[in-house]
Amino acid sequence: MPDLTEIRARRPEAIAQAAAARTRPAELPERLMVIAADHPGRGMLLGERNDLLDRLVLALSRPGVNGVLGTPDILEDLLLLGALDDKVVVGSMNRGGLHGATWSLDDRFTAYDAAAIARNRFEGGKMLLHLDTDDPLTAATLAGCAHAVSGLAERRLLALVEPFWRDASAEGAMKAISVASALGTSSAYTWLKVPVVDEMERVMTASTLPALVLGGGGPADYDAWDRALALPTVRGLVIGRSLLYPADGDVAGAVDIATGLVAA
């Protein structure tokens, strides 16, 4: 692995050069297998950074993995490592609602914005949307997400919205999906990032928007992911910790099982 700190200290312009030289996918694949690595930006550490990068590079090298989700620091490291060619790159946008903070529902846009995503020649941006009708901090995040969806749609870039209602029931999930689907001046480029909850068959009828299923922070639940992938609006997976840090340590093996589900 090249000395990323030395490159950043001596040649910071190398990041923009790598972004400009990256080979982009010709189109958005019909099915997506995306590796998520934006957790540290909210204070949810994924271990020592070089080890995380090794795991990410390995995961991205596996057949069938066609996307990555990350904050600027992680995506720029991956650019410098030459790991993002032909991948769908999604920049994480709002990371200000730090994990465990009293203001976490006021999830400020502290990372990418639509202009930066376009400038870096990435394929889209992702935003987190926690919804609680009893908490006034929700309103600012709603407005921020709507602005981000509009900015991405104007540039014909993917807007990946991850909505959560204050409870994890089927009704709550359907409400969250409905609110997320209506954000912005256009939903033409909006996709959803949804957790596996009870009654997924009913939950996913709340919108016609394409959706990716997220993995959560626990052990890989391949059976649940497989069932969700059979639903008409579900077009793939966005998985992070479950595949990057499997219990048996076999990153490649865990990733290959997940990609097999997406490809089936």
Summary of the structure (lengths in Angstrom):
residues: 264
radius of gyration: 17.4
end to end distance: 33.9
largest distance: 53.8
contacts: 901
relative contact order: 0.14
helix: 41%
strand: 17%
